[in-house]
C-alpha cells in the first residue's frame, strides 16, 4: 500500500465534495460512509490488519479513517439535500470534517513511519 497516495486521496476528498456541491451532483452517501470501500480502507481491513494490526498507529489510523468517512458522508448528505451553503461551512476551517481529515493524515503519516520501522 502506498501510504503517500492514501494521504493524497483523502486530502482530495475536500475538492471532490466541493465539486459535487458546485455541480449539484447526487452522492452515494452509504458508499462515502463506508470506511472499507476505498482502496485504503480495503487494505486497512485486510492485508494491513494482518501485517500491522498490533501497531498503535495502525489502530489509530483505522479509527480516524472511519471517522473521516462518517464526516464525509454527513457532507455528502448535505449535498444531496441541496444545502450548498451548509456544505462550505461543514468542510471549512474549524469544521469537524477539517479536524477529522487532518487527524487522518497525521495518523497515516505515523503509520507510514511505524511500517517503515517494522519492515
N, CA, C and O of each residue as an XYZ file, in Angstrom:
476
protein
N       0.845     -1.181      0.000
C       0.000      0.000      0.000
C       0.886      1.239      0.000
O       1.811      1.360      0.803
N       0.595      2.128     -0.887
C       1.315      3.395     -0.955
C       0.620      4.374     -0.012
O      -0.427      4.927     -0.346
N       1.200      4.584      1.154
C       0.581      5.437      2.163
C       0.609      6.911      1.777
O      -0.247      7.679      2.217
N       1.569      7.313      0.968
C       1.566      8.688      0.466
C       0.346      8.913     -0.433
O      -0.307      9.954     -0.360
N       0.051      7.929     -1.276
C      -1.114      8.040     -2.154
C      -2.404      8.008     -1.338
O      -3.360      8.715     -1.659
N      -2.436      7.191     -0.283
C      -3.619      7.155      0.585
C      -3.860      8.526      1.215
O      -5.003      8.969      1.325
N      -2.798      9.186      1.623
C      -2.911     10.526      2.190
C      -3.466     11.493      1.153
O      -4.402     12.242      1.432
N      -2.891     11.475     -0.038
C      -3.337     12.383     -1.101
C      -4.801     12.135     -1.449
O      -5.567     13.083     -1.624
N      -5.188     10.888     -1.549
C      -6.562     10.553     -1.895
C      -7.541     11.120     -0.875
O      -8.598     11.631     -1.245
N      -7.196     11.033      0.402
C      -8.100     11.537      1.426
C      -8.099     13.064      1.504
O      -9.123     13.668      1.822
N      -6.979     13.677      1.222
C      -6.936     15.142      1.156
C      -7.797     15.624     -0.020
O      -8.464     16.655      0.072
N      -7.775     14.877     -1.110
C      -8.530     15.245     -2.312
C     -10.048     15.159     -2.115
O     -10.803     15.705     -2.920
N     -10.496     14.490     -1.071
C     -11.935     14.384     -0.817
C     -12.581     15.759     -0.667
O     -13.719     15.945     -1.100
N     -11.902     16.705     -0.080
C     -12.481     18.035      0.105
C     -12.837     18.644     -1.246
O     -13.918     19.210     -1.414
N     -11.931     18.526     -2.200
C     -12.190     19.033     -3.545
C     -13.333     18.259     -4.196
O     -14.184     18.836     -4.873
N     -13.339     16.967     -3.985
C     -14.407     16.125     -4.541
C     -15.771     16.565     -4.001
O     -16.739     16.656     -4.755
N     -15.843     16.834     -2.713
C     -17.096     17.274     -2.110
C     -17.488     18.660     -2.617
O     -18.655     18.906     -2.924
N     -16.516     19.560     -2.704
C     -16.803     20.907     -3.232
C     -17.306     20.836     -4.668
O     -18.263     21.519     -5.035
N     -16.658     20.011     -5.472
C     -17.073     19.866     -6.871
C     -18.476     19.282     -6.978
O     -19.267     19.708     -7.819
N     -18.785     18.309     -6.129
C     -20.122     17.718     -6.130
C     -21.166     18.759     -5.756
O     -22.247     18.791     -6.344
N     -20.855     19.606     -4.789
C     -21.781     20.664     -4.397
C     -21.946     21.676     -5.535
O     -23.060     22.097     -5.850
N     -20.831     22.056     -6.141
C     -20.873     23.032     -7.232
C     -21.704     22.524     -8.403
O     -22.494     23.267     -8.985
N     -21.520     21.264     -8.739
C     -22.243     20.694     -9.882
C     -23.600     20.127     -9.480
O     -24.350     19.636    -10.324
N     -23.911     20.199     -8.180
C     -25.157     19.676     -7.629
C     -25.340     18.197     -7.972
O     -26.439     17.745     -8.295
N     -24.244     17.468     -7.894
C     -24.259     16.039     -8.177
C     -24.854     15.264     -7.003
O     -24.727     15.666     -5.847
N     -25.489     14.176     -7.315
C     -26.001     13.291     -6.262
C     -24.847     12.396     -5.806
O     -24.080     11.896     -6.629
N     -24.729     12.199     -4.502
C     -23.662     11.361     -3.957
C     -24.257     10.135     -3.285
O     -25.328     10.204     -2.682
N     -23.560      9.022     -3.390
C     -23.962      7.790     -2.729
C     -23.448      7.853     -1.293
O     -22.301      7.499     -1.020
N     -24.293      8.299     -0.390
C     -23.900      8.532      0.998
C     -23.408      7.255      1.658
O     -22.439      7.289      2.417
N     -24.051      6.137      1.388
C     -23.641      4.865      2.001
C     -22.229      4.483      1.576
O     -21.445      3.997      2.391
N     -21.904      4.697      0.317
C     -20.545      4.387     -0.159
C     -19.524      5.327      0.467
O     -18.435      4.905      0.854
N     -19.878      6.590      0.564
C     -18.960      7.556      1.166
C     -18.730      7.198      2.633
O     -17.605      7.297      3.123
N     -19.779      6.785      3.333
C     -19.687      6.463      4.758
C     -18.830      5.209      5.012
O     -18.203      5.092      6.064
N     -18.806      4.300      4.076
C     -18.092      3.036      4.272
C     -16.583      3.249      4.323
O     -15.977      3.735      3.368
N     -15.993      2.880      5.442
C     -14.542      3.047      5.582
C     -13.771      1.865      5.004
O     -12.542      1.831      5.068
N     -14.489      0.897      4.440
C     -13.781     -0.240      3.832
C     -14.065     -0.345      2.335
O     -13.735     -1.355      1.714
N     -14.673      0.688      1.750
C     -14.967      0.668      0.320
C     -13.828      1.245     -0.520
O     -13.620      0.819     -1.656
N     -13.095      2.201      0.026
C     -11.988      2.792     -0.731
C     -10.787      1.835     -0.700
O     -10.729      0.910      0.110
N      -9.856      2.079     -1.583
C      -8.674      1.210     -1.680
C      -7.923      1.138     -0.349
O      -7.513      0.060      0.081
N      -7.747      2.280      0.294
C      -7.038      2.311      1.574
C      -7.814      1.549      2.643
O      -7.227      0.804      3.427
N      -9.125      1.732      2.675
C      -9.953      1.015      3.642
C      -9.906     -0.490      3.448
O      -9.877     -1.249      4.416
N      -9.899     -0.917      2.194
C      -9.781     -2.358      1.910
C      -8.456     -2.883      2.453
O      -8.400     -3.969      3.029
N      -7.401     -2.112      2.269
C      -6.095     -2.516      2.787
C      -6.106     -2.528      4.316
O      -5.604     -3.467      4.935
N      -6.677     -1.485      4.926
C      -6.726     -1.423      6.392
C      -7.445     -2.633      6.981
O      -7.004     -3.198      7.982
N      -8.538     -3.021      6.365
C      -9.350     -4.112      6.907
C      -8.896     -5.485      6.414
O      -9.466     -6.500      6.814
N      -7.897     -5.530      5.566
C      -7.401     -6.792      5.028
C      -5.933     -6.995      5.343
O      -5.554     -7.277      6.480
N      -5.111     -6.845      4.310
C      -3.668     -7.080      4.431
C      -3.025     -6.222      5.508
O      -2.183     -6.701      6.268
N      -3.412     -4.975      5.575
C      -2.832     -4.077      6.583
C      -3.069     -4.578      7.994
O      -2.156     -4.585      8.820
N      -4.302     -4.998      8.272
C      -4.630     -5.509      9.608
C      -3.819     -6.770      9.909
O      -3.320     -6.946     11.021
N      -3.695     -7.631      8.922
C      -2.943     -8.878      9.120
C      -1.474     -8.599      9.416
O      -0.865     -9.273     10.246
N      -0.907     -7.607      8.738
C       0.517     -7.337      8.889
C       0.849     -6.377     10.021
O       1.873     -6.534     10.687
N      -0.013     -5.378     10.245
C       0.345     -4.298     11.159
C      -0.708     -4.012     12.230
O      -0.631     -2.998     12.924
N      -1.675     -4.892     12.359
C      -2.799     -4.676     13.263
C      -2.426     -4.478     14.718
O      -3.217     -3.926     15.482
N      -1.249     -4.911     15.118
C      -0.819     -4.747     16.510
C      -0.227     -3.361     16.793
O      -0.075     -2.978     17.953
N       0.100     -2.627     15.760
C       0.689     -1.301     15.952
C      -0.373     -0.309     16.416
O      -1.480     -0.279     15.878
N      -0.037      0.490     17.405
C      -0.985      1.508     17.873
C      -1.295      2.514     16.769
O      -2.428      2.982     16.651
N      -0.301      2.841     15.970
C      -0.533      3.788     14.878
C      -1.521      3.210     13.857
O      -2.280      3.955     13.238
N      -1.510      1.898     13.685
C      -2.471      1.254     12.789
C      -3.882      1.393     13.373
O      -4.816      1.769     12.666
N      -4.027      1.089     14.657
C      -5.336      1.197     15.318
C      -5.847      2.630     15.263
O      -7.032      2.862     15.023
N      -4.959      3.586     15.483
C      -5.342      4.995     15.420
C      -5.790      5.382     14.013
O      -6.748      6.136     13.839
N      -5.091      4.859     13.020
C      -5.433      5.160     11.632
C      -6.791      4.574     11.269
O      -7.596      5.233     10.611
N      -7.048      3.350     11.691
C      -8.353      2.733     11.416
C      -9.470      3.597     12.009
O     -10.477      3.856     11.349
N      -9.288      4.035     13.242
C     -10.310      4.843     13.912
C     -10.495      6.197     13.223
O     -11.627      6.607     12.970
N      -9.407      6.888     12.921
C      -9.535      8.209     12.300
C     -10.076      8.098     10.879
O     -10.835      8.959     10.433
N      -9.694      7.052     10.172
C     -10.186      6.832      8.811
C     -11.695      6.585      8.817
O     -12.411      7.104      7.961
N     -12.174      5.806      9.764
C     -13.614      5.543      9.874
C     -14.364      6.840     10.187
O     -15.416      7.105      9.606
N     -13.827      7.643     11.099
C     -14.472      8.909     11.442
C     -14.441      9.872     10.257
O     -15.403     10.606     10.031
N     -13.359      9.873      9.510
C     -13.281     10.698      8.309
C     -14.428     10.358      7.357
O     -15.100     11.252      6.845
N     -14.646      9.076      7.124
C     -15.711      8.665      6.211
C     -17.093      9.022      6.762
O     -17.991      9.365      5.993
N     -17.273      8.948      8.076
C     -18.550      9.377      8.668
C     -18.780     10.868      8.420
O     -19.883     11.280      8.058
N     -17.752     11.661      8.613
C     -17.873     13.106      8.402
C     -18.098     13.443      6.930
O     -18.906     14.314      6.608
N     -17.392     12.759      6.043
C     -17.577     12.988      4.608
C     -19.003     12.616      4.194
O     -19.592     13.272      3.334
N     -19.552     11.575      4.796
C     -20.927     11.158      4.479
C     -21.937     12.209      4.928
O     -22.946     12.430      4.259
N     -21.668     12.855      6.056
C     -22.559     13.925      6.504
C     -22.572     15.070      5.489
O     -23.619     15.653      5.209
N     -21.411     15.377      4.954
C     -21.316     16.435      3.933
C     -22.016     15.978      2.657
O     -22.731     16.758      2.029
N     -21.816     14.732      2.273
C     -22.477     14.197      1.080
C     -24.000     14.282      1.226
O     -24.703     14.585      0.262
N     -24.499     14.015      2.421
C     -25.943     14.121      2.654
C     -26.420     15.564      2.484
O     -27.497     15.800      1.935
N     -25.628     16.527      2.952
C     -25.977     17.940      2.750
C     -26.049     18.277      1.256
O     -26.935     19.008      0.813
N     -25.113     17.739      0.505
C     -25.109     17.959     -0.944
C     -26.386     17.398     -1.552
O     -27.035     18.064     -2.359
N     -26.748     16.185     -1.174
C     -27.959     15.565     -1.708
C     -29.217     16.332     -1.309
O     -30.206     16.345     -2.042
N     -29.169     16.968     -0.141
C     -30.307     17.765      0.334
C     -30.289     19.180     -0.250
O     -31.148     20.005      0.059
N     -29.292     19.441     -1.100
C     -29.128     20.740     -1.767
C     -28.937     21.886     -0.775
O     -29.383     23.009     -1.010
N     -28.276     21.588      0.320
C     -27.944     22.597      1.333
C     -26.511     23.077      1.087
O     -25.620     22.877      1.912
N     -26.321     23.705     -0.052
C     -24.985     24.024     -0.532
C     -24.257     25.043      0.336
O     -23.038     24.960      0.490
N     -24.974     25.995      0.901
C     -24.330     26.960      1.790
C     -23.788     26.259      3.033
O     -22.748     26.647      3.564
N     -24.485     25.241      3.491
C     -24.035     24.493      4.666
C     -22.838     23.608      4.356
O     -22.046     23.304      5.248
N     -22.697     23.195      3.108
C     -21.571     22.337      2.718
C     -20.253     23.057      2.988
O     -19.336     22.485      3.577
N     -20.164     24.311      2.555
C     -18.908     25.048      2.735
C     -18.565     25.198      4.212
O     -17.402     25.071      4.593
N     -19.560     25.464      5.041
C     -19.321     25.544      6.481
C     -18.901     24.183      7.029
O     -18.041     24.101      7.906
N     -19.506     23.121      6.512
C     -19.242     21.768      7.013
C     -17.838     21.270      6.680
O     -17.306     20.399      7.367
N     -17.239     21.824      5.624
C     -15.881     21.392      5.262
C     -14.847     22.491      5.472
O     -13.656     22.281      5.243
N     -15.296     23.647      5.902
C     -14.421     24.802      6.031
C     -13.567     24.792      7.287
O     -13.605     23.848      8.076
N     -12.793     25.862      7.459
C     -11.898     25.984      8.615
C     -12.656     25.832      9.939
O     -13.717     26.421     10.144
N     -12.082     25.033     10.812
C     -12.663     24.823     12.128
C     -13.758     23.775     12.174
O     -14.281     23.476     13.248
N     -14.113     23.215     11.031
C     -15.189     22.216     10.994
C     -14.708     20.863     11.519
O     -13.511     20.578     11.550
N     -15.650     20.058     11.921
C     -15.334     18.689     12.352
C     -14.716     17.908     11.204
O     -13.785     17.129     11.408
N     -15.234     18.116      9.992
C     -14.667     17.454      8.817
C     -13.189     17.804      8.668
O     -12.350     16.923      8.479
N     -12.877     19.094      8.754
C     -11.487     19.529      8.588
C     -10.592     18.908      9.664
O      -9.501     18.421      9.367
N     -11.057     18.929     10.905
C     -10.272     18.355     12.007
C     -10.060     16.855     11.792
O      -8.959     16.338     11.986
N     -11.107     16.179     11.396
C     -11.015     14.739     11.179
C     -10.109     14.417      9.996
O      -9.332     13.464     10.049
N     -10.205     15.194      8.945
C      -9.348     14.998      7.778
C      -7.881     15.162      8.156
O      -7.033     14.354      7.779
N      -7.599     16.221      8.907
C      -6.223     16.476      9.350
C      -5.726     15.330     10.231
O      -4.591     14.877     10.081
N      -6.567     14.867     11.139
C      -6.188     13.757     12.021
C      -5.908     12.485     11.225
O      -4.992     11.731     11.554
N      -6.680     12.254     10.200
C      -6.457     11.074      9.355
C      -5.102     11.155      8.670
O      -4.368     10.168      8.625
N      -4.769     12.310      8.142
C      -3.458     12.496      7.503
C      -2.340     12.265      8.509
O      -1.354     11.598      8.195
N      -2.479     12.805      9.705
C      -1.452     12.634     10.742
C      -1.297     11.164     11.112
O      -0.176     10.674     11.250
N      -2.408     10.462     11.273
C      -2.292      9.052     11.665
C      -1.697      8.210     10.536
O      -0.947      7.269     10.797
N      -2.022      8.539      9.293
C      -1.413      7.811      8.172
C       0.096      8.053      8.154
O       0.866      7.128      7.896
N       0.520      9.280      8.423
C       1.953      9.584      8.447
C       2.660      8.811      9.572
O       3.766      8.305      9.383
N       2.023      8.725     10.719
C       2.599      7.939     11.824
C       2.676      6.468     11.447
O       3.670      5.794     11.721
N       1.618      5.980     10.818
C       1.608      4.582     10.379
C       2.734      4.340      9.388
O       3.441      3.336      9.481
N       2.903      5.246      8.447
C       3.971      5.104      7.452
C       5.332      4.990      8.139
O       6.148      4.144      7.772
N       5.573      5.837      9.132
C       6.829      5.788      9.890
C       6.983      4.441     10.592
O       8.048      3.825     10.539
N       5.916      3.987     11.250
C       5.993      2.738     12.004
C       6.119      1.515     11.098
O       6.808      0.554     11.441
N       5.462      1.551      9.956
C       5.565      0.446      8.997
C       6.987      0.352      8.470
O       7.525     -0.745      8.324
N       7.599      1.497      8.183
C       8.989      1.501      7.704
C       9.928      0.938      8.751
O      10.879      0.228      8.424
N       9.665      1.253     10.002
C      10.483      0.754     11.102
C      10.297     -0.743     11.301
O      11.250     -1.458     11.614
N       9.063     -1.216     11.118
C       8.745     -2.638     11.321
C       9.257     -3.514     10.199
O       9.448     -4.716     10.383
N       9.480     -2.921      9.034
C       9.882     -3.704      7.853
C      11.315     -4.173      7.919
O      11.788     -4.839      6.999
